[in-house]
Amino acid sequence: MKKAILFLLAACITMGAVAAGPEVIEPQKLPHMAHKILAAYFAGDEVVEAHKEKSKMDIAFDARLASGAYLTFDKQGNWTSVTTTPAPLPKRLIPGKIIMFLNANNAKQCEDVVAIYHDRDTGNYTLLFADASTLTFDEHYNLIEP
């Protein structure tokens, strides 16, 4: 009897560990907002792989496109990161005030941005450039980390 209980306990723990990883999903099961973002910024670029990941606190989604672009979304489907390496990031994904900063300060060129990360908790944006350098802006689009 003890062996049966231990076996069942081990099986439950193993199933829980397996379920905790990302789940492969059909692209149609991405949130509605994610589909709108993909259509607006990556029209014609097919989703070749999609995942749903559940944690104790949240749900996240990701999508890999035929072009190699990789996007992550929160549970509502808002993008949290976009990577297009080595292709440039669609300029329309970069907030206008950050583009104005880049243009005014000649800090970097928008065409050199290959990834963007938006921390929805702090409001910060981090840009990754083709030369592997980064710039981070706060929620008011002020440069905070060159």
Secondary structure, DSSP 8 states (H G I E B T S, - for coil): -HHHHHHHHHHHHHHHHHHTS-EEE-GGGS-HHHHHHHHHHSTT--EEEEEEEE-SS-EEEEEEETTS-EEEE-TTS-EEEEE-TTS---GGGS-HHHHHHHHHHTSS-GGGEEEEEE-TTT--EEEEETTS-EEEE-TT--EEE-
